[in-house]
Amino acid sequence: MPPQYSHLAGVEFDPEVIARYDGSGPRYTSYPTADRFIEGPIVAQYVTALHKRQDARSGAALSLYVHLPFCDTVCYYCACNKIATKDRGRADVYLDYLELEIALIRAEFSAAPKVTQLHLGGGTPTFLTNAQLSRLMQMLKQAFAFTLDAECSIEIDPRKLNDGTLELLADHGFNRMSIGVQDLDPAVQKAVNRLQPAVLTQAVIERGRALGYRSINLDLIYGLPKQSVSTMQATLSTVLIWRPERIALYSYAHLPERFMPQRRIANADIPSATEKLAMLKLAVTTLLAAGYVYIGMDHFALPEDDLALALEQGTLQRNFQGYSTQADCDLIALGVSAISRIGDTYSQNHRVLLDYYKALDEKQLPLAKGLVMTRDDEIRRAAIHDLLCQSTLNIPSFERAWGMNFTTYFTHDLAQLQKLECDGLVEVTEDSINITPRGRFLARIVAMRFDRYLREAKSITKFSRVI
């Protein structure tokens, strides 16, 4: 690891400190966070941002995200924006409207924008038939210019994978996949309504590698009903045999008052806070001992994976899909509830499918709300980004970039760091703020100290638990 990032090599799991700071807080896939978006003239603001990009940054990297919301079964833990149905015909209608949205966006550019990243998320993208996936890719490739080395990824449900789908996607340039695993124990799987034998997941991994997918991510969750340290140990033992390039280790947030499917989970089956923390400690120590690099928050990667290389090279970023490999990349997001970021503008599509369709029927971009960042937003976004993506903030460099005195500007925020410094989570000097190995699992807590909206909030927003 290069010397300038040597501080990233170590991470220390301190259960006592983690338990003490385990409150709720934003995940900072954006700043300001999506709960701060407002209704208003967002269509005009978004179009203006697209035009500014075309005029000043037409050759810059661009990422595409497509939200495909359909699932034919509901996993009880899920908090995604999804639509449960077994009718594949609904996806045909959805593609009709996606085509309208793509055409409206393409019309704002004089030439096809260059795309270096694509991600299909959901829902369950593999709910679509092979013909529907082919149609989607043809629509995208007619409107956008994909680079030859574009990073194309998709979320895969091994239970809902048609014959030939992986081959079809590989032919369209897909080279990464993310597979939901959660836990391999049958009792846990039954409790969350996701029966997925290990042999099924293994077959998808092996087929993907044979087809040339160069990075496979597995999603694991700790804190699920019926889950325990022993089920986590068994799951990890199998997962490490598969040796995926990336692992996302998410905390289950049990919020049945907000997410209806979670009401089918018995509260008595939820592990205690102590057991949940023990599961996390086991997972972290096991993954680190197996040679995985801790990227940040809930992400791990093998040292040779692009995500770990981006961490080393200082190009790591966060977007609405989590950690990503391309620094400061604009994002055009398509589909119901999808959130775009172009320059200083965040724009979110309608979350309700019929509202999304209605806007497109009226030949309008289906935007519901958003935000144009102020200079203060951009400054704070940059500070939070540095802390979450590199665990350090170089104060002189930051001052030069933003033309400001850091200590004066962040007087209140620096005062808020003092307790964290006393607990060994951060080190603050004249020239830098460094998140220590002891503090890396609590980076969200550090970032929250720079969140002006949280400090000034008149109402409490419900965020997920930090751990």
Buried (B, 14 or more C-beta within 10 A) or exposed (E): EEEEBEBBEEBEBBEEBBEEBBEBBBBBBBBBBBEBBEEEEBBEBBBBBBBBBBEEEEEBBBBBBBBBBBBBEBBBBBBBBBBEBEEBEBBBEBBEBBBBBBBBBBEBBEEEBBBBBBBBBBBBBBBBBBEBBBBBBEBBBEBBEBEEEBBBBBBBBBBBBBEEBBEBBBEBBBBBBBBBBBBBBBEBBEBBBBEBEBEBBBEBBEBBBEBEBEBBBBBBBBBBBBBBBEBBEBBBEEBBEBBBBBBBBBBBBBEEEEBEBBEBBEEEBBBEEEBBBBBBBBBBEBBBEBEBBBBBBBBBBBEEBBBBBBBBBBBBBBBBBBBBBBBEBBBBBBBBBBBBBBBBBBBBBBBEBEBBBBBBEEEEBBBBBBBBBEEEBBBBBBBBBBBBBBBBBBBEEBBEEBEBEBEEBBEEBBEBBEEBBEBBBBBBEEEBBBBBBBBBBBBBBBBBBBBBBBEEEEEEBEBBBBB
